[in-house]
Structure formats: structure tokens, C-alpha cells
Amino acid sequence: MAESSFREQVYALARQIPKGFVATYGQLAALAGHPRAARAVGFFMKTNPDAPRTPCHRVVASDGRLTGYSGAGGVAAKRAMLQSEGVVFKGKKVDLSVSSWLKKT
């Protein structure tokens, strides 16, 4: 069986993030074996061909900022989706102490 690509690993990990929680780009990169590839993870989320099955809106910056969303409505829509799923915010940022899927890697 062929080893899955980094991109496929990232998408598989993103599909594991439950409603009400988020992961950071860096966490997904590290979990997929490429800890310095957070920007690549951002690109993968931007070009996600399988939304909403692969919930790219549940991936945020390392400080909880909503740094982008290529779906309709942009970052405002991303925030609304996260809030509707129960993600906790502190101001404009996700409160990672409450809503982080995994502790920092």
C-alpha cells in the first residue's frame, strides 16, 4: 500500500476535528510529520476540494486568529460556523484554552 501524501494526511486529520473544536495549521503540520509546514497546511485548507466533509473552517492560526476562509462570506462566515458549533471566542480570536482539539504540539 502506498504511503499517503502529506496533503492527504492533513485532510484526514482535519476530518477528525470534532464540532466545537479547532486545530491550528501548525498542529496539523506536526501531526502529519512536517512540523515546519504550517503554511502548506494553510494552502491545503484554501484549496480543499472536499468541504464540508473536510472541515477547513476548523483550522486556525497558532494564536487563535481566523486568518482566512475561501468559502462564501470569508472570515465572517468562518466565525459564524465555528460559533454555531460551540467554539468559544475571546474577542476576535478562538479561545484555544477551551476550544483546542489537541494541546499544542
C-alpha positions in Angstrom: 0.0 0.0 0.0 1.4 3.4 -1.0 2.1 5.9 1.7 -0.4 8.7 1.6 0.7 12.2 0.6 1.3 15.0 3.1 -1.8 16.7 1.7 -4.0 13.6 2.2 -2.7 13.1 5.7 -3.6 16.7 6.5 -7.1 16.3 5.1 -7.5 13.1 7.1 -6.5 14.8 10.3 -8.8 17.8 9.6 -11.7 15.3 9.2 -11.0 14.2 12.8 -11.6 17.6 14.4 -14.9 17.4 16.1 -17.6 20.1 16.1 -16.9 22.6 18.8 -13.1 22.3 18.5 -10.3 23.7 16.3 -6.8 22.8 15.4 -4.0 25.1 14.3 -2.2 24.9 11.0 1.0 24.1 12.9 -0.6 21.3 14.8 -1.9 19.6 11.7 1.5 20.0 10.0 3.3 18.5 13.0 0.8 15.6 13.3 1.3 14.8 9.6 5.1 14.7 10.2 6.1 18.1 8.8 6.2 20.5 11.8 7.6 23.4 9.8 4.9 23.2 7.1 2.1 25.3 8.6 1.9 27.5 5.5 1.4 24.4 3.3 -1.4 23.3 5.5 -3.0 26.8 5.0 -2.7 26.3 1.3 -4.3 22.9 1.6 -7.2 24.3 3.5 -7.6 27.1 1.0 -7.7 24.6 -1.9 -9.8 21.9 0.0 -11.8 20.0 -2.7 -14.0 18.2 -0.2 -15.7 20.8 2.0 -17.6 20.4 4.2 -16.6 16.8 4.7 -13.1 18.1 5.3 -13.9 21.0 7.7 -11.2 23.5 6.8 -13.1 26.1 8.8 -12.0 24.3 12.0 -8.3 25.2 11.3 -7.0 28.5 12.7 -3.7 30.3 13.4 -1.5 29.4 16.3 -2.8 32.3 18.3 -6.5 31.6 17.6 -6.9 34.2 14.8 -9.1 33.4 11.9 -6.6 34.1 9.2 -8.6 33.1 6.1 -11.5 31.3 4.7 -12.0 30.8 0.9 -15.7 29.9 1.2 -18.6 32.3 0.7 -18.6 35.0 3.3 -14.9 34.8 4.1 -13.7 35.0 7.7 -17.1 36.3 9.0 -18.7 33.1 7.7 -15.9 31.0 9.3 -16.5 32.7 12.6 -20.3 32.2 12.4 -19.8 28.5 11.6 -17.4 28.0 14.5 -19.7 29.8 16.9 -22.7 27.7 15.7 -20.6 24.6 16.5 -19.9 25.8 20.0 -16.3 27.1 19.6 -15.5 29.7 22.3 -14.1 33.1 21.3 -12.2 35.7 23.3 -12.7 38.9 21.3 -11.8 38.1 17.7 -9.8 35.0 18.5 -10.7 31.5 19.3 -10.1 30.7 22.9 -7.6 27.9 22.4 -7.6 27.1 26.1 -11.2 26.0 25.8 -11.7 25.0 22.1 -8.4 23.5 21.1 -8.9 19.9 19.7 -5.4 18.9 20.9 -3.0 20.6 23.2 -0.1 22.4 21.4 2.4 20.1 19.7 
